Amino acid sequence: MGNPRVVEVDSSGLRWIKSSASGSDPDKCVEIAFDDQVVLVRDSKDRGGPRLNFSDAGWVAFLTSVRKGS
């Protein structure tokens, strides 16, 4: 596997979507945003904090793994 690619993304203009799996508890929310280059994931309690960045293929692999319970 090659080296990970770091992509700088200005997320200020992105539309963040709360995960439906987060339920109604505002303290257990994950939000995602789609950019032209990456899918971003953040903790809604720390919106300015670290974010996970996935390529399109990486996002699909992540969701597949989560759905399988891996």
C-alpha positions in Angstrom: 0.0 0.0 0.0 1.4 3.4 -0.9 1.8 6.5 1.3 -1.4 8.2 2.4 -2.2 11.4 0.5 -2.8 14.5 2.5 -5.4 16.9 1.1 -5.9 20.3 2.5 -9.6 21.2 2.3 -11.3 24.5 3.2 -14.3 23.1 5.0 -15.8 26.5 5.9 -18.2 26.5 3.0 -19.2 22.8 3.2 -22.6 21.5 4.2 -22.3 19.2 7.1 -24.8 16.4 7.5 -25.6 14.6 10.8 -25.4 10.9 10.6 -28.8 9.2 11.0 -27.2 6.6 13.2 -26.3 9.3 15.7 -29.9 9.3 17.0 -31.3 12.3 18.9 -28.5 12.6 21.5 -26.5 15.7 20.5 -23.5 14.5 22.4 -23.1 11.4 20.2 -23.2 12.9 16.7 -21.0 12.3 13.8 -21.2 14.7 10.8 -20.1 14.2 7.3 -19.4 16.6 4.4 -18.7 15.9 0.7 -16.1 17.8 -1.1 -14.9 17.4 -4.7 -11.8 15.6 -3.5 -12.7 13.9 -0.2 -15.4 12.9 2.3 -14.8 14.5 5.6 -16.0 13.2 9.0 -16.1 15.2 12.3 -17.4 15.0 15.8 -20.2 17.5 16.2 -19.1 18.3 19.7 -15.7 19.5 18.4 -16.5 21.1 15.1 -13.1 22.8 14.9 -11.2 19.7 15.9 -9.6 17.0 13.9 -11.4 15.5 10.9 -11.1 12.2 9.1 -10.6 12.6 5.3 -11.5 9.7 3.0 -11.1 9.3 -0.7 -14.2 8.1 -2.5 -12.9 4.6 -2.6 -11.7 4.8 1.0 -15.2 6.0 2.1 -16.9 3.1 0.4 -14.4 0.6 2.0 -15.0 2.3 5.4 -18.8 2.0 5.1 -18.6 -1.6 3.9 -16.4 -2.5 6.9 -18.7 -0.8 9.3 -21.8 -2.5 7.9 -20.0 -5.9 8.2 -19.1 -5.1 11.8 -15.4 -5.4 11.1 
